[in-house]
Amino acid sequence: MKQIAILLAASTFVISTGVLAQNRAHSGYNVFTCERSVLQLEEGHSLVLWKGKGIQVTDANSPDHMSHIDCFTTTEIMADKSFKSSGYCSHTDRDGDKWIDRNWNDSAMQKGRWEVKGVSGKYKGDRETGSYVYTNLSTESACKGVSSWEADR
């Protein structure tokens, strides 16, 4: 009887963890407007601070659809044009529930990586990882871009 109770408790944890991971869509787009500040360290070597605000576009029925996003990312660009980038984003859905993601990328990676931690509400305790590709759509007068992302399966 004790073994059945332990198995049932473990099954409930696994099922509830799986449900938490289902709260967010498994793929989508983050659409940003942004600001960039560049610190020239030496010839061809710079550090860029990127601050973005945007929305997350997923399936219209998903609770994370049209969530608000605030991000800070730093990118070090070397003289040989290689780079290393990492940052954090805070996401808030229409109910006010939150999660954060940590993201990183470098010139040796085909896609950037991210990991999510649920902070409040329906996302609390949630953890998930995935990949992204950022497309810079900036012009001389406007900083903007789109990040296409997908959760790991």
Contacts in CASP RR format, 6 or more apart in sequence:
PFRMAT RR
TARGET T0000
AUTHOR 0000-0000-0000
METHOD contacts of the structure
MODEL  1
MKQIAILLAASTFVISTGVLAQNRAHSGYNVFTCERSVLQLEEGHSLVLW
KGKGIQVTDANSPDHMSHIDCFTTTEIMADKSFKSSGYCSHTDRDGDKWI
DRNWNDSAMQKGRWEVKGVSGKYKGDRETGSYVYTNLSTESACKGVSSWE
ADR
20 122 0 8 1.000
20 123 0 8 1.000
20 124 0 8 1.000
20 125 0 8 1.000
20 126 0 8 1.000
21 126 0 8 1.000
21 127 0 8 1.000
21 128 0 8 1.000
23 63 0 8 1.000
23 64 0 8 1.000
23 122 0 8 1.000
23 123 0 8 1.000
23 126 0 8 1.000
24 58 0 8 1.000
24 62 0 8 1.000
24 63 0 8 1.000
24 64 0 8 1.000
24 99 0 8 1.000
24 116 0 8 1.000
24 123 0 8 1.000
24 126 0 8 1.000
24 128 0 8 1.000
24 151 0 8 1.000
25 58 0 8 1.000
25 59 0 8 1.000
25 62 0 8 1.000
25 64 0 8 1.000
25 65 0 8 1.000
26 150 0 8 1.000
26 151 0 8 1.000
26 153 0 8 1.000
27 58 0 8 1.000
27 148 0 8 1.000
27 149 0 8 1.000
27 150 0 8 1.000
27 151 0 8 1.000
28 56 0 8 1.000
28 57 0 8 1.000
28 58 0 8 1.000
28 148 0 8 1.000
28 149 0 8 1.000
28 150 0 8 1.000
29 56 0 8 1.000
29 57 0 8 1.000
29 58 0 8 1.000
29 146 0 8 1.000
29 147 0 8 1.000
29 148 0 8 1.000
29 149 0 8 1.000
30 54 0 8 1.000
30 55 0 8 1.000
30 56 0 8 1.000
30 57 0 8 1.000
30 69 0 8 1.000
30 89 0 8 1.000
30 146 0 8 1.000
30 147 0 8 1.000
30 149 0 8 1.000
31 54 0 8 1.000
31 55 0 8 1.000
31 57 0 8 1.000
31 144 0 8 1.000
31 145 0 8 1.000
31 146 0 8 1.000
32 52 0 8 1.000
32 53 0 8 1.000
32 54 0 8 1.000
32 69 0 8 1.000
32 71 0 8 1.000
32 144 0 8 1.000
32 145 0 8 1.000
32 146 0 8 1.000
32 147 0 8 1.000
33 52 0 8 1.000
33 53 0 8 1.000
33 54 0 8 1.000
33 142 0 8 1.000
33 143 0 8 1.000
33 144 0 8 1.000
33 145 0 8 1.000
34 50 0 8 1.000
34 51 0 8 1.000
34 52 0 8 1.000
34 53 0 8 1.000
34 138 0 8 1.000
34 143 0 8 1.000
34 144 0 8 1.000
34 145 0 8 1.000
35 50 0 8 1.000
35 51 0 8 1.000
35 52 0 8 1.000
35 143 0 8 1.000
36 48 0 8 1.000
36 49 0 8 1.000
36 50 0 8 1.000
36 51 0 8 1.000
36 143 0 8 1.000
37 48 0 8 1.000
37 49 0 8 1.000
38 46 0 8 1.000
38 47 0 8 1.000
38 48 0 8 1.000
38 49 0 8 1.000
39 46 0 8 1.000
39 47 0 8 1.000
39 48 0 8 1.000
39 49 0 8 1.000
40 46 0 8 1.000
41 47 0 8 1.000
42 79 0 8 1.000
43 79 0 8 1.000
44 77 0 8 1.000
44 78 0 8 1.000
44 79 0 8 1.000
45 76 0 8 1.000
45 77 0 8 1.000
45 78 0 8 1.000
45 79 0 8 1.000
46 76 0 8 1.000
46 77 0 8 1.000
47 74 0 8 1.000
47 75 0 8 1.000
47 76 0 8 1.000
47 77 0 8 1.000
48 74 0 8 1.000
48 75 0 8 1.000
48 76 0 8 1.000
48 77 0 8 1.000
49 72 0 8 1.000
49 73 0 8 1.000
49 74 0 8 1.000
50 71 0 8 1.000
50 72 0 8 1.000
50 73 0 8 1.000
50 74 0 8 1.000
50 75 0 8 1.000
51 71 0 8 1.000
51 72 0 8 1.000
52 69 0 8 1.000
52 70 0 8 1.000
52 71 0 8 1.000
52 72 0 8 1.000
53 68 0 8 1.000
53 69 0 8 1.000
53 70 0 8 1.000
53 71 0 8 1.000
54 68 0 8 1.000
54 69 0 8 1.000
54 70 0 8 1.000
55 66 0 8 1.000
55 67 0 8 1.000
55 68 0 8 1.000
55 69 0 8 1.000
56 64 0 8 1.000
56 65 0 8 1.000
56 66 0 8 1.000
56 67 0 8 1.000
56 69 0 8 1.000
56 91 0 8 1.000
57 65 0 8 1.000
57 66 0 8 1.000
58 64 0 8 1.000
58 65 0 8 1.000
59 65 0 8 1.000
63 93 0 8 1.000
63 94 0 8 1.000
63 95 0 8 1.000
63 97 0 8 1.000
63 122 0 8 1.000
64 91 0 8 1.000
64 93 0 8 1.000
66 94 0 8 1.000
67 91 0 8 1.000
67 92 0 8 1.000
67 93 0 8 1.000
67 94 0 8 1.000
68 91 0 8 1.000
68 92 0 8 1.000
69 89 0 8 1.000
69 90 0 8 1.000
69 91 0 8 1.000
70 89 0 8 1.000
70 90 0 8 1.000
71 87 0 8 1.000
71 88 0 8 1.000
71 89 0 8 1.000
71 90 0 8 1.000
72 87 0 8 1.000
72 88 0 8 1.000
73 85 0 8 1.000
73 86 0 8 1.000
73 87 0 8 1.000
73 88 0 8 1.000
73 103 0 8 1.000
74 85 0 8 1.000
74 86 0 8 1.000
74 87 0 8 1.000
75 83 0 8 1.000
75 84 0 8 1.000
75 85 0 8 1.000
76 83 0 8 1.000
76 84 0 8 1.000
76 85 0 8 1.000
77 83 0 8 1.000
81 107 0 8 1.000
82 106 0 8 1.000
82 107 0 8 1.000
82 108 0 8 1.000
83 105 0 8 1.000
83 106 0 8 1.000
83 107 0 8 1.000
84 105 0 8 1.000
84 106 0 8 1.000
84 107 0 8 1.000
85 103 0 8 1.000
85 104 0 8 1.000
85 105 0 8 1.000
85 106 0 8 1.000
86 102 0 8 1.000
86 103 0 8 1.000
86 104 0 8 1.000
86 105 0 8 1.000
87 102 0 8 1.000
87 103 0 8 1.000
87 104 0 8 1.000
88 100 0 8 1.000
88 101 0 8 1.000
88 102 0 8 1.000
88 103 0 8 1.000
89 100 0 8 1.000
89 101 0 8 1.000
89 103 0 8 1.000
90 98 0 8 1.000
90 100 0 8 1.000
91 98 0 8 1.000
91 99 0 8 1.000
91 100 0 8 1.000
91 101 0 8 1.000
92 98 0 8 1.000
93 123 0 8 1.000
95 121 0 8 1.000
95 122 0 8 1.000
96 120 0 8 1.000
96 121 0 8 1.000
97 120 0 8 1.000
97 121 0 8 1.000
97 122 0 8 1.000
97 123 0 8 1.000
98 118 0 8 1.000
98 119 0 8 1.000
98 120 0 8 1.000
98 121 0 8 1.000
98 123 0 8 1.000
99 116 0 8 1.000
99 117 0 8 1.000
99 118 0 8 1.000
99 119 0 8 1.000
99 123 0 8 1.000
99 126 0 8 1.000
100 116 0 8 1.000
100 117 0 8 1.000
100 118 0 8 1.000
100 119 0 8 1.000
101 114 0 8 1.000
101 115 0 8 1.000
101 116 0 8 1.000
101 117 0 8 1.000
102 114 0 8 1.000
102 115 0 8 1.000
102 117 0 8 1.000
103 112 0 8 1.000
103 113 0 8 1.000
103 114 0 8 1.000
103 132 0 8 1.000
104 112 0 8 1.000
104 113 0 8 1.000
104 114 0 8 1.000
105 111 0 8 1.000
105 112 0 8 1.000
105 113 0 8 1.000
105 134 0 8 1.000
111 131 0 8 1.000
111 132 0 8 1.000
111 133 0 8 1.000
112 131 0 8 1.000
112 132 0 8 1.000
112 133 0 8 1.000
112 134 0 8 1.000
113 129 0 8 1.000
113 130 0 8 1.000
113 131 0 8 1.000
113 132 0 8 1.000
114 129 0 8 1.000
114 130 0 8 1.000
114 131 0 8 1.000
114 132 0 8 1.000
114 149 0 8 1.000
115 127 0 8 1.000
115 128 0 8 1.000
115 129 0 8 1.000
115 130 0 8 1.000
116 126 0 8 1.000
116 127 0 8 1.000
116 128 0 8 1.000
116 129 0 8 1.000
117 125 0 8 1.000
117 126 0 8 1.000
117 127 0 8 1.000
118 124 0 8 1.000
118 125 0 8 1.000
118 126 0 8 1.000
118 127 0 8 1.000
128 151 0 8 1.000
128 152 0 8 1.000
129 151 0 8 1.000
129 152 0 8 1.000
130 149 0 8 1.000
130 150 0 8 1.000
130 151 0 8 1.000
130 152 0 8 1.000
131 149 0 8 1.000
131 150 0 8 1.000
131 152 0 8 1.000
132 147 0 8 1.000
132 148 0 8 1.000
132 149 0 8 1.000
132 150 0 8 1.000
133 147 0 8 1.000
133 148 0 8 1.000
133 149 0 8 1.000
134 145 0 8 1.000
134 146 0 8 1.000
134 147 0 8 1.000
135 145 0 8 1.000
135 146 0 8 1.000
135 147 0 8 1.000
135 148 0 8 1.000
136 145 0 8 1.000
137 144 0 8 1.000
137 145 0 8 1.000
137 146 0 8 1.000
138 144 0 8 1.000
138 145 0 8 1.000
END
